Amino acid sequence: MSNSSSISHFLLLPLADTRQLQLLHFCLFLGISLAALLGNGLIISAVACGHHLHTPMFFFLLNLALTDLGSICTTVPKAMHNSLWDTKNISYTGCAAQLFSFLFFISAEYFLLTIMCYDRYVSICKPLHYGTLLGSRACAHMAAAAWASAFLIALLHTANTFSLPLCHGNALAQFFCEVPQILKLSCSHSNLRELGLIAVIACLALSCFVFIVFSYVQIFRAVLGIPSEQGQHKAFSTCLPHLAVVSLFLSTVMFAYLKPPSTSSPSLDLALSVLYSVVTPALNPLIYSLRNQELKAAAWRLMTGWFQKH
């Protein structure tokens, strides 16, 4: 029997057993992370430099791109390092820092997606009140609330998780430090506090989910009531990217955490975790840029201006 005070490091799940596959996974992760850095970096730069994009929708999109960058930079570098050097170790403090950072960014992303849903709801269902309900101060307060709530959730989860005595070794069945995998190492009678905290956060997450569903029901009712086909197309063009990102994010996270234990396997858990922690942040910029002409034009001007200078 061991406890958390005697553990100096954890063992992460290797992405592959053979050296060739490890190097292949390194190259895949490198490509995905570079694509995520480029796409999210372009969105951040385009919104920050394009004064005509200083609107609530693009302000929240900039914040979303920051969470995607943070999520990628939290999980991928260590996985790439382990694949390249054929190691599995992560220090105890490194694991705690990775867990906190991942929870912080993924929670902030969920709250920001909820706020962006509210932005679309007000824009389409209450356009005359848009300037009042979503002024610059209100947007700043909502974004600050999202980041502060995410920080508090990450802090409580991390502190509570690493305060539990660990009785079942130090091997994690995941390529990064994650709450469910650390709970599997804890003593069976000592994780009631963590389960209580998860229940409270699950209620908060469910409230956000219900709000998103309710908002989109109202949005689609309003859009289908627009008499002109051009007006419907314009409304859908601003909503569909957000709906696609929300669906991709929620479907992968919910299936990963709510699937029956009988269907669980290391390979399935690994594939799902890669989907919501690596692939989704890389796809988000592509989903938004494909449907938003303003964003595409601003990103193109930014790239052509950079190439002309160099």
Secondary structure, 3 states (H helix, E strand, C coil): CCCHHHCCEEECCCCCCCHHHHHHHHHHHHHHHHHHHHHHHHHHHHHHHCHHHCCHHHHHHHHHHHHHHHHHHHHHHHHHHHHHHCCCEEEHHHHHHHHHHHHHHHHHHHHHHHHHHHHHHHHHHCHHHHHHHCCHHHHHHHHHHHHHHHHHHHHHHHHHHCCCCECCCCECCCCCCCHHHHHCCECCCCCHHHHHHHHHHHHHHHHHHHHHHHHHHHHHHHHHCCCCHHHHHHHHHHHHHHHHHHHHHHHHHHHHHHCCHHHCCHHHHHHHHHHHHHHHHHHHHHHHHHHCHHHHHHHHHHHHHHHHHC
